[in-house]
């Protein structure tokens, strides 16, 4: 029992070390990679434009629900004028970075893990290495760099759309004065809230894309499955572990800022 | 460097490789002469692909020494030596291993784009030239998934030769092809080997085609080289493993004849 626990702990520590090395080496590999900017732009398209609809849809409905629930709670205490503050702070501090990142992991992260997994299974990654091309520099670095920009940008969009959603349900449907709503937003949001929001978004982006890339890149390490099943297992693992990691890191960063 | 090394572009000594305690290569000694087409024959599971991947630095050998142009390669080699080797050697995978998200032109351009300091116009010219030489220029904008198996093979060869390598390693280039297409692939290798002057090292189990196209052949059996010589010597060899592998059709005919006359196997 004790030895099993020890082996598991050592396995986790060694896995974390391997992941950290993979992420660090992928960043370093960017230094020697040519035509990197072109691939970063392509990655921004994958994590940005392609994921735009899901961010807009989830953002607007999150704002609508926050407006609706917030109004009924605040109205009990005669404070419905604070609806803008409630919606904006909930979105900026917690919901936008977390929900936008989870959506991006679901769409861009899973696609990345599956693509790299397939490339591993069909020897495309080995082929890059036989050509003298640093495979992490070519395949992973642009995705990591792009995530530092795309996740904060998508989070900002999520916040804007969410605020409009809150205004829609609060002002248009429930009768809170529009001016009161927006002035409450303006008074409540401080620079440190925005800083927390974007630090979280960039961190979630980097960690989750690195984790998805790591799982896909090493899809052949799975001893219980091969071929398409190994790719499917790597993709599932990538999405599940990234989602959990986002929530864990969210708590850690929130404690630091609060 | 000894005198033998200068005659061989690739020299392998005592190469061993195993997986999970199972030995696949049990000590291979082989010299690949500069120029010409050298074929390593062997039955399925003999370790041919593992041998080729060790040569290409894709797999790390457990023991042994690999020298390219007289300079040691393989275990613990200086990264600069490995990088120089990879610039001078190309590997053609059995599965072709083309990047399916890139077009044919982008696939061929990739090694030039990433490993040379050529400008965009030069890269495009050289890549189009390689595609033209392999009669693939009309498909430059197609993705690998839109091409037939034979076209993909030619595209993979175009990508392999675009860097003007001195050595090209072919892993089972005729696997899964019908006899006519097998002939076509060997003819293509022989033609472009003469055209570009590289040394070709092919691993395959297709005996007739290999004997016609190759300058030298070796037979890999149970992780060891049990024969090396010219195709004529291979055809005349009375080595039991060579004759068993070479004359497998005759053995099959004898087996079928026995079955036909066996009263216990009635229709």
Interface residues (C-beta under 8 A of the other chain):
Chain A: X33 X34 X35 X115 X119 X122 X123 X124 X126 X127 X128 X129 X130 X131 X132 X133 X138
Chain B: X56 X57 X58 X83 X86 X87 X90 X91 X93 X95 X97 X98 X99 X100 X101 X110 X111 X113 X114 X115 X159 X163
